[in-house]
Amino acid sequence: MTKQGMNLFIVDDDKLVISDLKIYLNYRFGDDLNISTFCDGESCLEKVDKDTDIVILDYFLNGENGVEILKKIKDINPKVEVIIMSSHEDISLAIQSFRNGASDYVIKGEGALKKIKKIVYHIITEPIRIIIKEFGVSKYMAIFFLTFATMGIVVGYTLFLMK
C-alpha cells in the first residue's frame, strides 16, 4: 500500500510547541503530511526509518543533545531532512547542526512557524523543481508528469497484487 503524504516527525520536550506546530502544519499542508510527535529523542529514534521524510528536532531536549540525536537519525536514514529548532541564537550551535547533517536551523520565537512552513513547502515541492530543471518544462507540465507517473505506479502495483 502506498503512503499518503510525507512522514514528518516533531520532536520537542515542550508540549505547547508540539501542539502549535502540529496544528499549524496540519492547517497548511493537510493530507500532504503525516505528522507524528515525540517528547524525547529516544522515542523518535525508535520510529525513524527509511520512510521518514522530515524531522523537526529541538536542539535542547530534557537531558538530550539534539546534535547527538541528529547523528543517530542520519545513521538510520541519511536522506531524511532534519530541521533543528532552538531558542538560542548561538551561531556555533547552527554550524554544528549543519556539519552533522541538518537541513536548516530555525530559532524559536516570532516568525518560526512561517519559516518552518516555508522549509517544509520547499522540501515537498523539490521533485517538481528537479523535473523543471532537468527537462526544461513548465511547472504545470512537471506536476502533470509527476501525477501521471504516480498513477502509473499505483495502477501497476495494484495489477501486480491482483495476480
HULIN-V19130 format. One line per field, one symbol per residue. ss: DSSP state (H for helix, E for strand, C for the rest). phi: phi as a letter, one per 20 degrees, with the letter a starting at -180 (. if undefined). Layout:
ss: ???
phi: ???
This chain:
ss: CCCCCEEEEEECCCHHHHHHHHHHHHHHHHHHEEEEEECCHHHHHHHCCCCCCEEEEECEECCEEHHHHHHHHHHHCCCCEEEEEECCCCHHHHHHHHHCCCCEEEECCCCHHHHHHHHHHHHHCHHHHHHHHHHCCCHHHHHHHHHHHHHHHHHHHHHHHHC
phi: .eedneecddcbedfffgffffffffffdlffcdddcbebffffffdfbfefeccdcffddgmcegfffggfffffbfefeddedbedeefffffffffdofebccefpfnfffffgfffgfffeggffffgffdmdfgfffffgffffffffffffffffff
